[in-house]
């Protein structure tokens, strides 16, 4: 490990922010905050158009006995109208909320639980950028700009939850690439780590694929599509989608 260069992102963190970005365009993706509280972790959007979106990961405490409780939902549904006015959209093709998920088990003590993704064509010239951000949070101890991918590739931010030691897939390679973020550790010793990566789209396509089709970019908006795949992994995919799909901006119907 002595030969591996140090990376400040892979030190103990209190809270982490990240977003995808194409600096040359410039086109910015959505802005996300990862933080913890007592036995829980949260991932929240810092964009006004998606500010009610939240991933909640609760540990085995008295409020959630037996096992961790992983959920994605719109935290404050009454903010949906405001979010629509701000330009944020949640794909109506997404499955009904809330989502409960377990993640992909990657070791006896760790699971790959969330994947943020952004395809190369969401950053091509003329693609809509995000609708602004609330800006950096004072509590954050690390902020990451995740580069947009080259043609036919996708950028991922993979989130891992572990008990005991923080989990890194191929730790030396992650450190050498300076691709890791965290760990963040909660009050009961659970760790959250994040790894940025670029892959060919065909290697592991997201559940939705192309949602734009042949629609001109000036008739599209930037939004998110969500799903839990057959392995239990929560996908939050950044997409360019036709404005007409949303009838002025909609969210999927909530389950009773």
N, C-alpha and C positions, 0 to 999 in steps of 0.2 A: 504493500500500500504506500510505501515511502516515495515510490516513483510516480505516483498519481498526483497531479497538481491539485492544490486545494481549491475548493469551490465554495464561496460564501453562502450560496443558496442551500447547500447540504449541511448546514449547521442547525442547531436547535432554533426553531422559529416560534414566534407567538401567533402571528397571522400572516398570510400570504395573499398577494394579489397577482393576477395574470390576465393577459389577453393576447389573442392572435393579432399580428400586424404585418402589413406589406409596407415597409418604410418608403419605398420608391414611389408608390402611387400618390399620396399615402392613403391606405385604407385600413381602418381599425375594426377589429372584431369587438365582441361584447366583453365587458369588464367584470371579473369575478373575484370574490373575496372568500378565502378559506379561514375559518377561525374555530375556536373551541370554547366550551363553557362547562365546567364541572365534568360530568361523564359523557358529554356529547361533543360532536363536531357539526359545523354548519358550512355550507357553500351557498353564497348569496350573490345575486346580480347587483352591480353598482350602476347599472344603466336605468334611467327613469322608465324606459319602455318595458323593462323586464324586472322591475324591482321587487315584484311579489314572488318571483321564482326562488325556491329554496330547497336544497338538499339537506335533510336532517339525518344524522347518524347517532343514535342513542346507545350508550353502553348498557351492560347488564346491571342496572341500579334498581332500587325499590320501585321506581315508576315504570320500569320496563323489565320485569323479572324473566329469567330464563335464557335470554340471548339478546344480541344487539338488534336494534329496530331501525331499518333503513327505509327512508321514505323521500319521495320528491312530490312537491305540490306547489300550488300558488298559495303562499302564506297568507295573503290578504286579498281574497277575491274581490273585495269592493274597490281595489285599485286597478282592476282590469280596464275600466273605461278610461282612466287617466293614462294608463300605459298605452292604450290605443292612440290617444291624442298625441302622445310623445313619439309615436312611430314604431313602437315595439309590437311585434306580432308573434304569436305562438301558433305553430302550424295546426290548422284544423284537421289535418290528416293524422296527427298524433293520436295515440290511444287515449281513452278517457283517464283523467286524473282522479285520485292520486295514484302514483306508482309505488309499489312496495317491491324491493329487490334484495337479493342476497349476495350478489357478486360472484365472480369466478374464484374458486379456491385455488391458490397458487402455492401454498405450503400448509403445514399443520397449523400454523399460527397467523396466516395472512390471506387476504382475499383482494382481488382486483375488483373494485366496486363501481367506479364511475369512469367513463371515457368521454371527454370533450373532444369534438372533432370539427375540422374545417377543411373542405376540399379546396384544391388549387383554383377552381373557377369562381370561388367566392371572393377572390382577390384580384381578378383580372381588371384591366383598365375599364372604367365605367361602372363597375359593380358598386352598389350602395354601401356606404360605410355605416358604422353604428350611429345611434342617435344621441351621442354624448354620454357623459359619465358624471357621477357625483364627485369624481376625483379621488386621489389617494386617501386612505384612512390612516389616521394618526397611529392606530394600534399596530399597523402592518410593520413587520421587520424585514420583509423581502418582497420585491416587486419584479416580475418577470415579463419581458416582451418575447412572445413565442413567434418565431419567424413564420411567415406564410410559406406554404410548400411550393415546389416547382411543378411544372405541368404534369398532369396525370398522377399526382401524389396528394397526400392528405397529411395535415398536422394534427397530432393527438396530444392531449394532456391526460395521462392515466393516473388515477387516484387509487392508492392502496391503503387498506386498513389492517393493522396488525396488533397482536398482543405480544408483550415482551420486547424484543429488538425491533427497530424500524426495518421495514422490508424494502429492498431495492432489487429489481431484476438486473443481474449482471452489474454489481455495484461498481467495479473498476471501470467498466465501459461508460456507465452513467456519469461517474466523476470526471473521466477524461473528456467527455463531451460537454461537461458542465450543464447537464440536462436535468439534474435533480432539484427538487424543492422540498425543504423540510429536513427533519421531521417536525411535526407539531404533536405535542403529547398532552393528553388531557389528565384530569385529576386522578383517574383510576389506572393510569399507565398504558392506555391504548395509544397507538401512534398512527398518524396520517402522513403519508408521503406522496409526492407527485413527481411524475417523470414526463418531460416533453420529448416527442419523437416525430420523425417524418417517415412515412411508409408509402409504398405504391398503393393506390386505391384498390387495386384488384387483390391485394394481399389479404385484406380483411375489410370488405365494404360495410358501410353503416347500414342500418335497417331500411333507410329511405331512398338512397340513390339520388338521382337527378330529379329535383322538384321544379326546376325552371323550364325545362324543355326548350322550345324555340322562342320564348317570350323575350323581347328586347329588354336590355338591362334597365332602360329608363322607365320601364313599366313594372319593375320589380322592387321588392323591399327586402331588407335583411331581417331574418328571424331565426327561430330555433324550432327544431323538431326533436321530439323525445320518444324513447321506447326502451323497454327492458327485453333483451334478447333471450334466447333459449338457454343460455348459460347463467342467467341471473345478473348480467352486467347492464347497468343503466347507461344508455347513450344519450348525450345531449349534443345534437349536431347543428352546427351553424350553417344556415342555408340561404341562398338567394332564391326567392320564390315570387311568382306573379302576384301583384297587388290584388288582382281580381279574385284570387282564391279566398280572400278573407272577408269579402262583403263589408269592407270598411274596417276590418279588424275583429277577429273572433278568437275565442279559446274553445277547446273541446268541452263537450257537455260533461258535467261532473257525475260520477257514480252516486247512487243514493246511499 
